[in-house]
C-alpha cells in the first residue's frame, strides 16, 4: 500500500452520504437482543444502494457507462445484484466476496477491494463505485478513479 498523495487525475471524484431515521422502527432492542424487520431493511438497502450509486455518479458528472467496477457492501447477494443491475453492469464488473468472507459489516468494502486488486480486476485509471448501507438506516457511496 502507498501512503503518499495520489496523482491529480486520481482519487475521490464524489461522495453521497445520508440517513433516514424513520426506518429506525425496523430495528429494535428486545431485552439483550436486537430485532430487525428483515423485509423492510432489505427493501431499504436495495433502494438506497441503487439510488446512492446513481447520485454519486451524477455528482461526479459521470454516467453508468463510465463505471469500470462496483464494490458494494457485501451484506447479501440479492442486494448487491440489485445495485449492479441498477448500474447496468455485467456480473464480472462487481466484486463478490460475501461467499468467501461473509458479511463483515463496514470492513466488507475494503476487504473486497484488496481481493479484487490482488486478482487484477481493479486497474490503474478505473472508475470505481463503492456503496454501502447500515443500521440506523444509513448509506454512503463514493466514486473514485483508482491509481497513484
Secondary structure, 3 states (H helix, E strand, C coil): CCCCCCCCCCEEEEEEEEECHHHHHHEEEECCEEEECHHHHHHHHHHHHHHHHHHHHHHHCCCHHHCCEEEECCCCHHHHHHHHHHCCCCHHHECCCHHHHCCCHHHHHHHHHHHHHHCCCCCCCCEEEEEEEECCCEEEEEEEECCC
